[in-house]
């Protein structure tokens, strides 16, 4: 019965969301067509759809793998005085809840990924500029087209991994609580969480590396661009932070 009503509720929500999105897309399509820019809207729409699925699939893969290992590691003997039927029902509820939370979070992160469609279109349609910056010798086009998308992907990955870490810890805690066992970090659990933490630190190191390039666009000084403090203090400090975070 719980699965049946859960499926019905999910279907109702899906129908409502799809109908609302379809109405919005159709209205916008008519508006852009009336202005003679239908091809512009369809390109933006298809870009957003592709980015949504890319973001949702990547996040779904990350959280599915992590929660699957968490479920395997946190299962065990139930010490609570509960009938076997209730224990089995609670086990199913945890699995269904994990899948539901993972699905909702995948939609959220897919939506966040698709929201930055403009920087992807800028990146894929960018032109090379003959001017280079005096600090790194990179083309100005790198800072206009490449760096924004790299910065966004770094921030998105950092947020995704932090959420995966939190969800994994919560699932461990819930399973231990339902078993009536004190929450303890087993060797396998420590290894699992350490891998996620290492990925987070790697992405943070990547962020510090990108911040070095962002100094060219610094607005901290009296003039726009990398000033004396940026080049002689912030630049080496960010390099050190990048190596420390990745070590």
N, C-alpha and C positions, 0 to 999 in steps of 0.2 A: 504493500500500500504506500509506503513512504517513497519508494522509487517511482511509483505511478504518479503520485501527486507532484513529486519533484519534477518529473518529466513534463507534466502538463503546465506547471508554472513556468518552466524554462521555455516551453514552446510559446506561451502567451507573451512572455517578455521579448522573445526573438521576433515574433510577428509584429509587435508594437514598434520595436526598434527599426526593423526592416521597412515597415510602412512609412514611418516618419522620415527615414533617410531617403526613401524613394520619392516621396512627395517633395522634399527639399531639392533633390537632384533634378527632378523633372521641372520644377519651377525655375531654377537657375538656368537650366538648359534652354528653356523658352526665352528667358530674358537675354541671355548671351546671343542666341540665334537672332532675336529681333534687332540686336545691335550689330550683327554681322561678325561676331567673334565666337561662333560656336566651336571652331577648331581649337581656340585658346582654352576654352572651358573643358573640352573633352581631354585635352592633353594634361591639364591640371588634375582632372578627375582620375584619369588612368594612373598618373604618377602617384597620387595619394593612395589609390587602391593598392598598387604594387608595394609602396612603402609600408602600408598598414600590414599586409600579409608578411612582408619581410620581418618587420619589427615583432609582430605577434608570434611568428614561427620561431624566431631566434629566442625570444623570451620564454615561450612555451617549452622549448627544448631544454633550456637552462633549468627552469623550475621543475619540469617533469623528472629529469635525471636526478636532481638534488632531493626532491621529495620521495622519489622511489627508493633511493638509498636510505633516506631517513626512516621510512616505513619499515624497511628490512632491519635496520639497526635497533629500532626502538620497540620492536615486538618482543613478546616473551610471556612468561607465566603471569596470569592475573591473580592477584592476592585478595581482591575485594570479594565480599560474600555475595556474589551475583549469580543468578541462574545462567546456564550456558547459552540460552536463547538471547538474553540481554547482552551478554558479552559479544556474541556474534553480531547482534544488531548494532552495538556501539562500534565494532570493528568496521562494519559496512559504512556507518555514518562518517567515520573518520576518512575513509577512502573517498566517499562521495564528496565530503566537504573539501578534501584536498584537491580533487579534480575541479570542483566548482570555483574555489579560490584561485587556482591556477588559471582557469579559463577567463575569469573576470580580470585578473591582473594582466593576462596576455592581451586582452582587448584594450586595456588602458595603455599598456606600453606600445601596442601597435598604433593606437590613436596618437600617442605622443610622437612616435617616429614619423607618422604621415603628416603631422602638423608642420613639419619643416620642409615641405615639398619645394619651397622656393629656392632653398640653398642647394638642393640636388639639381634642379633645373639650371641654376647658375653654374654649378660645377660641370655638368654635362655639356653645356652650351658656351662655356667660357672661351675667351680668346687670349692669346699670349700677348703680353705687353713688352715692348723692347726696353723698358726701364727696370733696373735692378736696385734693390735697397743697399745702402752702404754698410750695413752691419753683417748680414749673412750672404749677400750677393745673390739673393733669390729674386726672381721676377716679381714685379708688383702684382701680377695676375695670381700668384700663389696666395697672397694675403686677401685678395678679393674673392677668389673662387674656391681654393683648396682648403685654406685654414678654417673658414667657418664650418665646413662640413666635418672636418676632422675634430674640431672642438665639440660640435654637437654629438657626434658618435661617442666621443670619450665621456661626456657627461651622461649620455643615455646609458652606456654600458655600466658606468659607476652606479647610477641609480638602480639599474636592473640587478646587479650583483648584490647590492646592499639589501634590496627587497627579498631576493632569494635566500640570503643568509638569515634574515629575520624570520621568513616563512619556515625555513628548515628548523631553526631553534624552537619556534612555536609548535611545530608538529612533534618534535621530540618531547617537549614538555607535556603536550596534550596526551600523547600515547603513554608516557610514564604515569601521568595523573590517573588516567582511566584504568591502568593496571594496578594502581594503589602502591606504586613503587617510588621511592625517593629519586629525584632527578639526579643522575650522575653522568659524567662525561667518560664514556668508555674509550678505549684506544682507537677503535674504528670511527667513533663519533668525532674524536679529536682530529683524526686524519681527514675526515670529510670536511669539517669546518675549517681546518687549516688550508685545504685546497681552495675553498671559496675565499678565505681571507687573503691568500697569496694572490689570487686573481684580482681582488680589490686593490691590493697594494701595487700590482703591476699597472692597473688602469690609472691609479693615482700618479705613479711615476710618469706614465705617458702624458698625463695632464700637466705636470711640471715641465716636461719637455716642450709641449705645445705653448706653455706660457712664456717660454724663452722667445719664441717667434712673435708672440703677442706684444712683446716689449717694443717692437717696431711701431706699433699702433698706440703706444702709451700716451695718455693725456694727463699724467701726474705732474709734469713739469710746467714751466712757463710757456713752452712751445709744444706743439703736437709732434709726437715721435719719441724715439729713444733718446733720453738725456744722459748726462754724466752719471747720475745715480743708477739709472736703469742698466747702463752698460758695465759699470764697475762694481755695483753692489748686487742688484737684483739678478742680473744674468748669471754670475757665478753661483749665487745662492740657489737659484732654481736648478742649476746643473747638479749641485750637491744634493739637493732634495730629491731629484729624479733618481740619482744613483742609490741614495739611502733607501728610498721607497721600493726600488727594484731589487735590493740586495737580500 
